[in-house]
Structure formats: C-alpha cells, structure tokens
Amino acid sequence: MAALAVLAICAADAAAGAAHDDPADTGLIKLTVNEVRRLISACIVRPISDLAHRLRWSQWRRRHQARARRSHYTRRLNLELQP
C-alpha cells in the first residue's frame, strides 16, 4: 500500500507541475501511476546502460496513448453528431 501511495504522489506531483503547460503542446498524456512505476523500475530497480532509450520509449508510449485518446474521442463525437 505504501508503494502505491508513493507512485500516486509522484504521478500527482508530475501532473501538478505540468498543469501550467498546455498538454496539446507536448502531445503527451499526463504521467500515470503505471508509467511512474515503469520509469522507477527502469531507472532504479533494473538500471540499464541505455537509460536514454527507456526515457524515449516512455515518451513514445505516452504520445501514442494521447493520439489514441484523441482519435477515440473524435470518433465518439462524430458518432453522436450523426443523425
């Protein structure tokens, strides 16, 4: 339970820090608890020699999720507007 609380606090802190930034500018979704867990695991628990690769992968994944969310919302809106 304590680990989940730490992850939730990290994700909330990252979201609060990015609140003043426009998410549309970065094209990334906010850091989620699962993404924070993956980053901590990649950086601390199982460090690898290519840390930059892990960070790029995280950005790619979040960008892909943002595109998928945008596409999903657009599709749902188009379906609701059709007569």
C-alpha positions as CSV (number, residue, x, y, z in Angstrom):
1,M,0.0,0.0,0.0
2,A,2.8,2.4,0.8
3,A,4.4,1.8,-2.6
4,L,1.1,2.6,-4.4
5,A,0.8,5.7,-2.3
6,V,4.3,6.8,-3.3
7,L,3.5,6.2,-7.0
8,A,0.2,8.1,-6.8
9,I,2.0,11.0,-5.1
10,C,4.7,11.0,-7.8
11,A,2.1,11.0,-10.6
12,A,0.0,13.7,-9.0
13,D,3.2,15.8,-8.4
14,A,4.1,15.4,-12.1
15,A,0.5,16.4,-13.2
16,A,0.6,19.4,-10.9
17,G,3.9,20.5,-12.3
18,A,2.6,20.2,-15.8
19,A,-0.7,21.8,-15.1
20,H,0.5,25.2,-16.3
21,D,1.8,23.7,-19.5
22,D,-0.7,23.0,-22.3
23,P,-0.8,19.2,-22.9
24,A,-1.6,19.8,-26.5
25,D,1.8,21.4,-26.9
26,T,3.7,18.3,-25.7
27,G,1.5,15.8,-27.3
28,L,1.8,13.5,-24.3
29,I,-0.7,12.3,-21.7
30,K,0.0,13.0,-18.1
31,L,2.2,10.6,-16.2
32,T,0.1,7.8,-14.8
33,V,0.8,5.6,-11.8
34,N,1.7,2.7,-14.0
35,E,4.1,4.9,-16.1
36,V,5.8,6.2,-13.0
37,R,6.2,2.6,-11.8
38,R,7.7,1.6,-15.1
39,L,10.1,4.6,-15.1
40,I,11.2,3.9,-11.5
41,S,11.7,0.2,-12.3
42,A,13.7,1.1,-15.4
43,C,15.8,3.8,-13.7
44,I,16.4,2.4,-10.2
45,V,15.4,-1.2,-9.8
46,R,16.7,-2.6,-13.1
47,P,19.1,0.1,-14.4
48,I,20.5,-0.5,-17.8
49,S,23.3,1.1,-19.7
50,D,20.9,2.8,-22.2
51,L,18.8,4.9,-19.9
52,A,18.0,7.4,-22.7
53,H,16.3,4.5,-24.6
54,R,14.0,3.9,-21.7
55,L,13.1,7.6,-21.4
56,R,12.5,7.9,-25.2
57,W,10.3,4.7,-25.0
58,S,8.2,6.3,-22.2
59,Q,7.7,9.5,-24.3
60,W,6.8,7.5,-27.4
61,R,4.3,5.4,-25.4
62,R,2.6,8.5,-23.8
63,R,2.5,10.2,-27.2
64,H,0.9,7.1,-28.7
65,Q,-1.7,7.0,-25.9
66,A,-2.5,10.7,-26.4
67,R,-3.1,10.1,-30.1
68,A,-5.3,7.1,-29.4
69,R,-7.3,9.0,-26.8
70,R,-7.8,12.0,-29.2
71,S,-8.8,9.6,-32.0
72,H,-11.2,7.8,-29.8
73,Y,-12.9,11.0,-28.6
74,T,-13.1,12.3,-32.1
75,R,-14.8,9.1,-33.3
76,R,-17.3,9.1,-30.4
77,L,-18.1,12.7,-31.1
78,N,-18.7,12.0,-34.8
79,L,-21.0,9.1,-34.0
80,E,-23.0,11.2,-31.6
81,L,-23.4,14.0,-34.1
82,Q,-24.7,11.8,-36.9
83,P,-28.5,11.8,-37.3
